[in-house]
């Protein structure tokens, strides 16, 4: 018989997790989407510095520059790399500023919806029974209407303005978060550490806050990224339909609709480039969300 | 005819390689098996016993690989054999029985079709003779009315019946060797003994070679002819069951056998089990007079810690708007008992007997339907005064079965144990909390260095120690242990049971101990209640329950305990 090494029971396996995480993070698809995402956010944050011109400064914008093709020089000497629109605004600058509006609307509505959904989902998952049934029926009703329809009706009621769009988008989205959190919360609620906590005499709100919330939140991280992309496109649709953000603060959607009148007369760039940007943004966020799902899933260890 | 060397494993080495580490799961293992013989492979989790079973039939999970060694079955080396050739052996020459009968049967096929399919796969016969053979097989594994049962689906069978079907399936190809991996672990004790009896008789009747892989020494004692003890990938001892179990040679075997709770006599502690978790000694006793745990411990005068009268609890199995269409399960049916202060009271019963429900009712985790529960003479059922209830419930703390889900994975050990202290404000400042927490950890046999770790960095036994420390942190007077060791290895179980005994001694705790495992109950409890289907059959002192059982069900349970002492 060979020599036997007797190990004690407390063999610990630390360090390997962070290694796997790092390896997952450095895969090409993750890095590319992450890079693109950073670029987009960077552009949006520093729009006023990065943009060649300020498209909303009426002193600079001249009607004489209208509908220049990509690469032409404007009156003040700057080159309009992506052309100009019907009012003589530089499309590149408009996109960079529009990106900012789009992201602000999408992210803030996602955050509001997440908090509301988290609250409802945790309550429903923790208490179960009638409370759960009641809340989930509201969620069902909410989800049975097409998101765009609900948003349209809400905006018709609320009126125009960025804040109104954010509220409308949050109302459209909270139900998805609520349902996801509830599912996670029900699984956690039946685990013994929750029972141990109630054995200690902790109040329900404390149990929800300290024990249930931290353990139910991880599926939301992925959902929130994907939903942000979703709300960018809903917002773009609303703006395209003319009920979205006000004309003074155009988003990618309103830029697309702005150029729609000229698309048949050959000035494709006014619509095309904002559309391309919208596609790139949504795709980057979606791919990143997908990668995040793989990274956070402990079962995929490749 | 006895084939001398039906299976011969020679110098088998298996390793699992990953980026982080290489695990030598099996090292230099040699085993021989003759036909008509039952060989038991016993060991604790991680010993490599299942890996050997899988390696024999080439079912090693990636990244496992056989580094060297031979598996010679009927003169053929199975190592390195290609999949096609292996398929003619697996299922036909070698049958397999797995742990969970729930998952090893296809839920959407009738038992009959599954049997016929397997028979036709192994033999070249038509449907009618396959059908006849299937019914014969079902009959031979002790299923009544085989013709009728052929049409049933797996969910229409109980766990034990399902395992019989799995055995019938493994016999379908008329194999020479059966590998049974924990065949009775998921079953109740009464079913377990029937299944073991069946495997044993089939082995003798059909001249099969059987390898039983198990963690349970009681199973080995019941069924095996020879036993191989494994530890950490290597064989430490092989021999006749009688010889190995009654006069073990190796230190590991000795401590493993010492750790198995005995059902014949009550020992004060488990002795000589320091082999495995050797470094978890508690270095001092708790003296209640000057210890934090004893502070303000207002001694209750009542002699009865818990008094339960006519307790009832129903669960709705099938809901319906019409009341008469609802189907209820009476989980607890008119149960009454008293637990005296400082006593260890056991509740024993098979799964579904309602014993865990009682624990949860007393701990206030689920609502009582009717009846009364008094904790130190304080009624807690339907008591409008919330303060009184919370105060009483605080005296009762629970230790749960599954150490992997009973600790919040996102909290540090320090915060987990400090939670009740902070909540009840029983410490004056943060430094004192840390001091108390590390002292408690020390008393459950863990070190101060563990304070900042997360639960996933610990083994099952260590997590259970943390759970115990958390329960103690609210200064309970009653500890409810709901199957506290049933998911732990036997040596770890012995350590945890010793710890609970010590703590009870030192703190004068009252204990309600719930288990399906009679020997564990025997070691832990002063008095025992035997439960069946929501009713209490018998309450008596442990000595009387085990030596002079009155109720027929108790007698049956006692007679079914697998005993090491009764090796044939």
Contacts between the chains, C-beta under 8 A, distances in Angstrom:
chain1	res1	chain2	res2	distance
A	1	B	28	7.4
A	1	B	234	6.9
A	1	B	235	6.9
A	1	B	236	7.6
A	2	B	27	6.2
A	2	B	28	5.0
A	2	B	234	6.4
A	4	B	231	6.6
A	4	B	232	6.4
A	4	B	234	5.1
A	4	B	236	6.7
A	5	B	232	6.8
A	6	B	231	7.7
A	6	B	232	7.0
A	6	B	252	7.8
A	6	B	275	7.3
A	6	B	276	7.9
A	7	B	232	6.3
A	8	B	276	7.1
A	8	B	277	6.5
A	8	B	278	6.4
A	8	B	279	5.7
A	9	B	276	6.2
A	9	B	277	5.1
A	9	B	459	4.9
A	9	B	461	6.0
A	9	B	462	7.1
A	9	B	492	6.7
A	10	B	277	8.0
A	10	B	279	7.8
A	10	B	458	7.1
A	10	B	459	6.2
A	10	B	462	6.2
A	11	B	459	7.8
A	12	B	457	5.1
A	12	B	458	7.7
A	13	B	457	7.8
A	14	B	457	6.2
A	16	B	20	4.6
A	19	B	19	7.5
A	19	B	20	7.0
A	191	B	405	4.1
A	191	B	406	7.6
A	192	B	400	4.0
A	192	B	401	7.3
A	192	B	402	5.8
A	192	B	405	4.9
A	192	B	406	3.8
A	193	B	405	6.4
A	193	B	406	5.3
A	193	B	407	5.5
A	193	B	408	4.6
A	195	B	360	7.7
A	195	B	363	7.9
A	195	B	365	5.4
A	195	B	398	7.3
A	195	B	400	6.9
A	195	B	406	7.9
A	196	B	398	6.7
A	196	B	400	6.5
A	196	B	406	5.7
A	196	B	407	8.0
A	196	B	467	7.2
A	196	B	470	6.8
A	196	B	471	7.9
A	197	B	408	7.7
A	197	B	419	7.5
A	198	B	364	7.7
A	198	B	365	6.2
A	199	B	363	5.4
A	199	B	364	7.6
A	199	B	365	6.7
A	199	B	393	7.6
A	199	B	396	7.4
A	199	B	397	6.0
A	199	B	398	4.9
A	200	B	394	7.8
A	200	B	397	7.4
A	200	B	419	6.7
A	200	B	420	4.8
A	200	B	423	6.4
A	200	B	470	7.9
A	200	B	474	5.6
A	201	B	390	5.3
A	201	B	393	5.9
A	201	B	394	5.3
A	201	B	423	7.0
A	201	B	424	7.8
A	201	B	474	7.5
A	202	B	419	7.5
A	202	B	423	6.0
A	206	B	423	7.8
A	210	B	419	7.9
A	211	B	408	5.4
A	214	B	408	7.7
A	214	B	410	4.3
A	214	B	411	8.0
A	215	B	408	6.9
A	215	B	409	6.6
A	215	B	410	5.9
